[in-house]
Amino acid sequence: MFGSSMANKIRIVNTFYAPVKIVLMLYVLGVIIAIQIALGQYFFKLAVDKVGVSFKLAMSPYLWVGLVAYAIGTAVDLYLLSRYQFSTVQALTIPLILILAFTTGVIFFHDKPSALNLVGLGVLIVGILLATKK
């Protein structure tokens, strides 16, 4: 008797929390993808700033770190694409990459955003929330 009642309670809890876990996994892994891609772009910029665009670029450790970051981001992206709709994954990751790249540019490369750039950043954030909502 106790086992049957407990099994029903577990089933009810799993029915309620399973979608939360799935959505949480999408967002967490989406953020990991965005971080890896933005990190890769950061190291690409460092490589180009240090070496320039020449054959020496292939020997830059910054380039290789950037490529590894891209590879990690791509591997996580492939995992998400195997579990979620293409449009959902892209609607989450692409704007996050843009937001992180924008922030990286401002913090580390001293880019000067305009008011219009900041409005666009806000639109991206709202877009992520709307595009990934079920």
mmCIF file of the C-alpha atoms, coordinates in Angstrom:
data_MODEL
# 
_entry.id   MODEL 
# 
loop_
_atom_site.group_PDB 
_atom_site.id 
_atom_site.type_symbol 
_atom_site.label_atom_id 
_atom_site.label_alt_id 
_atom_site.label_comp_id 
_atom_site.label_asym_id 
_atom_site.label_entity_id 
_atom_site.label_seq_id 
_atom_site.pdbx_PDB_ins_code 
_atom_site.Cartn_x 
_atom_site.Cartn_y 
_atom_site.Cartn_z 
_atom_site.occupancy 
_atom_site.B_iso_or_equiv 
_atom_site.pdbx_formal_charge 
_atom_site.auth_seq_id 
_atom_site.auth_comp_id 
_atom_site.auth_asym_id 
_atom_site.auth_atom_id 
_atom_site.pdbx_PDB_model_num 
ATOM 1   C CA . MET A 1 1   ? 0.000  0.000  0.000   1.00 0.00 ? 1   MET A CA 1 
ATOM 2   C CA . PHE A 1 2   ? 2.732  2.454  0.996   1.00 0.00 ? 2   PHE A CA 1 
ATOM 3   C CA . GLY A 1 3   ? 4.793  1.681  -2.126  1.00 0.00 ? 3   GLY A CA 1 
ATOM 4   C CA . SER A 1 4   ? 1.897  2.348  -4.496  1.00 0.00 ? 4   SER A CA 1 
ATOM 5   C CA . SER A 1 5   ? 1.055  5.682  -2.862  1.00 0.00 ? 5   SER A CA 1 
ATOM 6   C CA . MET A 1 6   ? 4.691  6.731  -2.853  1.00 0.00 ? 6   MET A CA 1 
ATOM 7   C CA . ALA A 1 7   ? 5.067  5.756  -6.522  1.00 0.00 ? 7   ALA A CA 1 
ATOM 8   C CA . ASN A 1 8   ? 2.069  7.949  -7.408  1.00 0.00 ? 8   ASN A CA 1 
ATOM 9   C CA . LYS A 1 9   ? 3.578  10.884 -5.508  1.00 0.00 ? 9   LYS A CA 1 
ATOM 10  C CA . ILE A 1 10  ? 6.910  10.424 -7.273  1.00 0.00 ? 10  ILE A CA 1 
ATOM 11  C CA . ARG A 1 11  ? 5.128  10.238 -10.628 1.00 0.00 ? 11  ARG A CA 1 
ATOM 12  C CA . ILE A 1 12  ? 3.274  13.486 -9.873  1.00 0.00 ? 12  ILE A CA 1 
ATOM 13  C CA . VAL A 1 13  ? 6.477  15.239 -8.767  1.00 0.00 ? 13  VAL A CA 1 
ATOM 14  C CA . ASN A 1 14  ? 8.349  14.003 -11.855 1.00 0.00 ? 14  ASN A CA 1 
ATOM 15  C CA . THR A 1 15  ? 5.507  15.148 -14.107 1.00 0.00 ? 15  THR A CA 1 
ATOM 16  C CA . PHE A 1 16  ? 5.736  18.629 -12.589 1.00 0.00 ? 16  PHE A CA 1 
ATOM 17  C CA . TYR A 1 17  ? 9.526  18.985 -12.356 1.00 0.00 ? 17  TYR A CA 1 
ATOM 18  C CA . ALA A 1 18  ? 10.649 17.142 -15.507 1.00 0.00 ? 18  ALA A CA 1 
ATOM 19  C CA . PRO A 1 19  ? 9.797  20.080 -17.821 1.00 0.00 ? 19  PRO A CA 1 
ATOM 20  C CA . VAL A 1 20  ? 11.601 22.434 -15.416 1.00 0.00 ? 20  VAL A CA 1 
ATOM 21  C CA . LYS A 1 21  ? 14.735 20.264 -15.575 1.00 0.00 ? 21  LYS A CA 1 
ATOM 22  C CA . ILE A 1 22  ? 14.567 20.169 -19.384 1.00 0.00 ? 22  ILE A CA 1 
ATOM 23  C CA . VAL A 1 23  ? 14.233 23.939 -19.697 1.00 0.00 ? 23  VAL A CA 1 
ATOM 24  C CA . LEU A 1 24  ? 16.940 24.494 -17.087 1.00 0.00 ? 24  LEU A CA 1 
ATOM 25  C CA . MET A 1 25  ? 19.277 22.187 -19.020 1.00 0.00 ? 25  MET A CA 1 
ATOM 26  C CA . LEU A 1 26  ? 18.561 24.138 -22.224 1.00 0.00 ? 26  LEU A CA 1 
ATOM 27  C CA . TYR A 1 27  ? 19.424 27.455 -20.588 1.00 0.00 ? 27  TYR A CA 1 
ATOM 28  C CA . VAL A 1 28  ? 22.496 26.203 -18.702 1.00 0.00 ? 28  VAL A CA 1 
ATOM 29  C CA . LEU A 1 29  ? 23.961 24.494 -21.754 1.00 0.00 ? 29  LEU A CA 1 
ATOM 30  C CA . GLY A 1 30  ? 22.993 27.461 -23.932 1.00 0.00 ? 30  GLY A CA 1 
ATOM 31  C CA . VAL A 1 31  ? 24.976 29.739 -21.642 1.00 0.00 ? 31  VAL A CA 1 
ATOM 32  C CA . ILE A 1 32  ? 27.937 27.343 -21.776 1.00 0.00 ? 32  ILE A CA 1 
ATOM 33  C CA . ILE A 1 33  ? 27.834 27.445 -25.592 1.00 0.00 ? 33  ILE A CA 1 
ATOM 34  C CA . ALA A 1 34  ? 27.685 31.229 -25.602 1.00 0.00 ? 34  ALA A CA 1 
ATOM 35  C CA . ILE A 1 35  ? 30.574 31.514 -23.140 1.00 0.00 ? 35  ILE A CA 1 
ATOM 36  C CA . GLN A 1 36  ? 32.753 29.150 -25.166 1.00 0.00 ? 36  GLN A CA 1 
ATOM 37  C CA . ILE A 1 37  ? 32.071 30.921 -28.469 1.00 0.00 ? 37  ILE A CA 1 
ATOM 38  C CA . ALA A 1 38  ? 32.578 34.396 -26.961 1.00 0.00 ? 38  ALA A CA 1 
ATOM 39  C CA . LEU A 1 39  ? 35.762 33.138 -25.270 1.00 0.00 ? 39  LEU A CA 1 
ATOM 40  C CA . GLY A 1 40  ? 36.978 31.813 -28.608 1.00 0.00 ? 40  GLY A CA 1 
ATOM 41  C CA . GLN A 1 41  ? 36.309 35.182 -30.241 1.00 0.00 ? 41  GLN A CA 1 
ATOM 42  C CA . TYR A 1 42  ? 38.148 36.923 -27.398 1.00 0.00 ? 42  TYR A CA 1 
ATOM 43  C CA . PHE A 1 43  ? 41.245 34.790 -27.987 1.00 0.00 ? 43  PHE A CA 1 
ATOM 44  C CA . PHE A 1 44  ? 40.975 35.256 -31.769 1.00 0.00 ? 44  PHE A CA 1 
ATOM 45  C CA . LYS A 1 45  ? 41.040 39.012 -31.233 1.00 0.00 ? 45  LYS A CA 1 
ATOM 46  C CA . LEU A 1 46  ? 44.075 38.695 -28.957 1.00 0.00 ? 46  LEU A CA 1 
ATOM 47  C CA . ALA A 1 47  ? 45.835 36.565 -31.571 1.00 0.00 ? 47  ALA A CA 1 
ATOM 48  C CA . VAL A 1 48  ? 45.179 39.037 -34.360 1.00 0.00 ? 48  VAL A CA 1 
ATOM 49  C CA . ASP A 1 49  ? 46.196 42.000 -32.183 1.00 0.00 ? 49  ASP A CA 1 
ATOM 50  C CA . LYS A 1 50  ? 49.485 40.316 -31.188 1.00 0.00 ? 50  LYS A CA 1 
ATOM 51  C CA . VAL A 1 51  ? 50.491 38.745 -34.496 1.00 0.00 ? 51  VAL A CA 1 
ATOM 52  C CA . GLY A 1 52  ? 48.350 40.323 -37.211 1.00 0.00 ? 52  GLY A CA 1 
ATOM 53  C CA . VAL A 1 53  ? 46.850 38.419 -40.079 1.00 0.00 ? 53  VAL A CA 1 
ATOM 54  C CA . SER A 1 54  ? 49.748 36.402 -41.489 1.00 0.00 ? 54  SER A CA 1 
ATOM 55  C CA . PHE A 1 55  ? 51.097 32.882 -41.532 1.00 0.00 ? 55  PHE A CA 1 
ATOM 56  C CA . LYS A 1 56  ? 52.463 33.495 -38.013 1.00 0.00 ? 56  LYS A CA 1 
ATOM 57  C CA . LEU A 1 57  ? 48.868 33.514 -36.793 1.00 0.00 ? 57  LEU A CA 1 
ATOM 58  C CA . ALA A 1 58  ? 48.767 29.710 -37.108 1.00 0.00 ? 58  ALA A CA 1 
ATOM 59  C CA . MET A 1 59  ? 51.477 29.486 -34.447 1.00 0.00 ? 59  MET A CA 1 
ATOM 60  C CA . SER A 1 60  ? 49.762 31.798 -31.982 1.00 0.00 ? 60  SER A CA 1 
ATOM 61  C CA . PRO A 1 61  ? 48.728 30.094 -28.741 1.00 0.00 ? 61  PRO A CA 1 
ATOM 62  C CA . TYR A 1 62  ? 45.819 32.547 -28.553 1.00 0.00 ? 62  TYR A CA 1 
ATOM 63  C CA . LEU A 1 63  ? 44.469 31.197 -31.823 1.00 0.00 ? 63  LEU A CA 1 
ATOM 64  C CA . TRP A 1 64  ? 44.674 27.611 -30.566 1.00 0.00 ? 64  TRP A CA 1 
ATOM 65  C CA . VAL A 1 65  ? 42.986 28.413 -27.254 1.00 0.00 ? 65  VAL A CA 1 
ATOM 66  C CA . GLY A 1 66  ? 40.238 30.119 -29.228 1.00 0.00 ? 66  GLY A CA 1 
ATOM 67  C CA . LEU A 1 67  ? 39.826 27.075 -31.460 1.00 0.00 ? 67  LEU A CA 1 
ATOM 68  C CA . VAL A 1 68  ? 39.570 24.772 -28.431 1.00 0.00 ? 68  VAL A CA 1 
ATOM 69  C CA . ALA A 1 69  ? 36.910 27.045 -26.902 1.00 0.00 ? 69  ALA A CA 1 
ATOM 70  C CA . TYR A 1 70  ? 35.005 26.966 -30.211 1.00 0.00 ? 70  TYR A CA 1 
ATOM 71  C CA . ALA A 1 71  ? 35.271 23.166 -30.327 1.00 0.00 ? 71  ALA A CA 1 
ATOM 72  C CA . ILE A 1 72  ? 33.850 22.833 -26.809 1.00 0.00 ? 72  ILE A CA 1 
ATOM 73  C CA . GLY A 1 73  ? 31.016 25.210 -27.665 1.00 0.00 ? 73  GLY A CA 1 
ATOM 74  C CA . THR A 1 74  ? 30.287 23.294 -30.849 1.00 0.00 ? 74  THR A CA 1 
ATOM 75  C CA . ALA A 1 75  ? 30.222 19.945 -29.023 1.00 0.00 ? 75  ALA A CA 1 
ATOM 76  C CA . VAL A 1 76  ? 27.699 21.270 -26.494 1.00 0.00 ? 76  VAL A CA 1 
ATOM 77  C CA . ASP A 1 77  ? 25.706 22.835 -29.346 1.00 0.00 ? 77  ASP A CA 1 
ATOM 78  C CA . LEU A 1 78  ? 25.523 19.476 -31.118 1.00 0.00 ? 78  LEU A CA 1 
ATOM 79  C CA . TYR A 1 79  ? 24.231 17.881 -27.928 1.00 0.00 ? 79  TYR A CA 1 
ATOM 80  C CA . LEU A 1 80  ? 21.487 20.509 -27.579 1.00 0.00 ? 80  LEU A CA 1 
ATOM 81  C CA . LEU A 1 81  ? 20.558 20.220 -31.239 1.00 0.00 ? 81  LEU A CA 1 
ATOM 82  C CA . SER A 1 82  ? 20.067 16.479 -30.748 1.00 0.00 ? 82  SER A CA 1 
ATOM 83  C CA . ARG A 1 83  ? 17.555 17.161 -27.951 1.00 0.00 ? 83  ARG A CA 1 
ATOM 84  C CA . TYR A 1 84  ? 15.730 20.386 -28.910 1.00 0.00 ? 84  TYR A CA 1 
ATOM 85  C CA . GLN A 1 85  ? 14.308 22.110 -31.930 1.00 0.00 ? 85  GLN A CA 1 
ATOM 86  C CA . PHE A 1 86  ? 16.847 23.955 -34.063 1.00 0.00 ? 86  PHE A CA 1 
ATOM 87  C CA . SER A 1 87  ? 14.946 27.223 -33.761 1.00 0.00 ? 87  SER A CA 1 
ATOM 88  C CA . THR A 1 88  ? 14.840 27.007 -29.961 1.00 0.00 ? 88  THR A CA 1 
ATOM 89  C CA . VAL A 1 89  ? 18.566 26.349 -29.605 1.00 0.00 ? 89  VAL A CA 1 
ATOM 90  C CA . GLN A 1 90  ? 19.504 29.094 -32.048 1.00 0.00 ? 90  GLN A CA 1 
ATOM 91  C CA . ALA A 1 91  ? 17.083 31.610 -30.524 1.00 0.00 ? 91  ALA A CA 1 
ATOM 92  C CA . LEU A 1 92  ? 18.840 31.123 -27.199 1.00 0.00 ? 92  LEU A CA 1 
ATOM 93  C CA . THR A 1 93  ? 22.491 30.790 -28.156 1.00 0.00 ? 93  THR A CA 1 
ATOM 94  C CA . ILE A 1 94  ? 22.954 33.349 -30.945 1.00 0.00 ? 94  ILE A CA 1 
ATOM 95  C CA . PRO A 1 95  ? 21.715 36.368 -28.944 1.00 0.00 ? 95  PRO A CA 1 
ATOM 96  C CA . LEU A 1 96  ? 23.646 35.186 -25.869 1.00 0.00 ? 96  LEU A CA 1 
ATOM 97  C CA . ILE A 1 97  ? 26.809 35.038 -27.956 1.00 0.00 ? 97  ILE A CA 1 
ATOM 98  C CA . LEU A 1 98  ? 26.138 38.572 -29.195 1.00 0.00 ? 98  LEU A CA 1 
ATOM 99  C CA . ILE A 1 99  ? 25.518 39.830 -25.652 1.00 0.00 ? 99  ILE A CA 1 
ATOM 100 C CA . LEU A 1 100 ? 28.699 38.207 -24.323 1.00 0.00 ? 100 LEU A CA 1 
ATOM 101 C CA . ALA A 1 101 ? 30.779 39.404 -27.277 1.00 0.00 ? 101 ALA A CA 1 
ATOM 102 C CA . PHE A 1 102 ? 29.420 42.931 -26.794 1.00 0.00 ? 102 PHE A CA 1 
ATOM 103 C CA . THR A 1 103 ? 30.221 42.830 -23.080 1.00 0.00 ? 103 THR A CA 1 
ATOM 104 C CA . THR A 1 104 ? 33.695 41.393 -23.732 1.00 0.00 ? 104 THR A CA 1 
ATOM 105 C CA . GLY A 1 105 ? 34.409 44.176 -26.215 1.00 0.00 ? 105 GLY A CA 1 
ATOM 106 C CA . VAL A 1 106 ? 33.395 46.843 -23.727 1.00 0.00 ? 106 VAL A CA 1 
ATOM 107 C CA . ILE A 1 107 ? 35.248 45.365 -20.745 1.00 0.00 ? 107 ILE A CA 1 
ATOM 108 C CA . PHE A 1 108 ? 38.439 44.006 -22.282 1.00 0.00 ? 108 PHE A CA 1 
ATOM 109 C CA . PHE A 1 109 ? 38.898 45.936 -25.529 1.00 0.00 ? 109 PHE A CA 1 
ATOM 110 C CA . HIS A 1 110 ? 37.428 49.240 -24.328 1.00 0.00 ? 110 HIS A CA 1 
ATOM 111 C CA . ASP A 1 111 ? 34.838 49.428 -27.101 1.00 0.00 ? 111 ASP A CA 1 
ATOM 112 C CA . LYS A 1 112 ? 32.567 52.452 -26.758 1.00 0.00 ? 112 LYS A CA 1 
ATOM 113 C CA . PRO A 1 113 ? 28.890 51.453 -27.146 1.00 0.00 ? 113 PRO A CA 1 
ATOM 114 C CA . SER A 1 114 ? 26.363 54.023 -28.284 1.00 0.00 ? 114 SER A CA 1 
ATOM 115 C CA . ALA A 1 115 ? 22.923 54.475 -26.756 1.00 0.00 ? 115 ALA A CA 1 
ATOM 116 C CA . LEU A 1 116 ? 21.498 52.651 -29.765 1.00 0.00 ? 116 LEU A CA 1 
ATOM 117 C CA . ASN A 1 117 ? 23.863 49.704 -29.085 1.00 0.00 ? 117 ASN A CA 1 
ATOM 118 C CA . LEU A 1 118 ? 22.529 49.495 -25.522 1.00 0.00 ? 118 LEU A CA 1 
ATOM 119 C CA . VAL A 1 119 ? 18.933 49.548 -26.762 1.00 0.00 ? 119 VAL A CA 1 
ATOM 120 C CA . GLY A 1 120 ? 19.820 46.731 -29.149 1.00 0.00 ? 120 GLY A CA 1 
ATOM 121 C CA . LEU A 1 121 ? 21.280 44.767 -26.249 1.00 0.00 ? 121 LEU A CA 1 
ATOM 122 C CA . GLY A 1 122 ? 17.997 45.144 -24.364 1.00 0.00 ? 122 GLY A CA 1 
ATOM 123 C CA . VAL A 1 123 ? 16.059 43.992 -27.428 1.00 0.00 ? 123 VAL A CA 1 
ATOM 124 C CA . LEU A 1 124 ? 18.270 40.894 -27.623 1.00 0.00 ? 124 LEU A CA 1 
ATOM 125 C CA . ILE A 1 125 ? 17.555 40.031 -23.993 1.00 0.00 ? 125 ILE A CA 1 
ATOM 126 C CA . VAL A 1 126 ? 13.796 40.404 -24.463 1.00 0.00 ? 126 VAL A CA 1 
ATOM 127 C CA . GLY A 1 127 ? 14.060 38.429 -27.701 1.00 0.00 ? 127 GLY A CA 1 
ATOM 128 C CA . ILE A 1 128 ? 15.723 35.508 -25.937 1.00 0.00 ? 128 ILE A CA 1 
ATOM 129 C CA . LEU A 1 129 ? 12.936 35.381 -23.371 1.00 0.00 ? 129 LEU A CA 1 
ATOM 130 C CA . LEU A 1 130 ? 10.198 35.537 -25.996 1.00 0.00 ? 130 LEU A CA 1 
ATOM 131 C CA . ALA A 1 131 ? 11.773 33.159 -28.523 1.00 0.00 ? 131 ALA A CA 1 
ATOM 132 C CA . THR A 1 132 ? 12.487 30.389 -26.002 1.00 0.00 ? 132 THR A CA 1 
ATOM 133 C CA . LYS A 1 133 ? 9.107  30.562 -24.284 1.00 0.00 ? 133 LYS A CA 1 
ATOM 134 C CA . LYS A 1 134 ? 6.780  27.631 -24.939 1.00 0.00 ? 134 LYS A CA 1 
# 
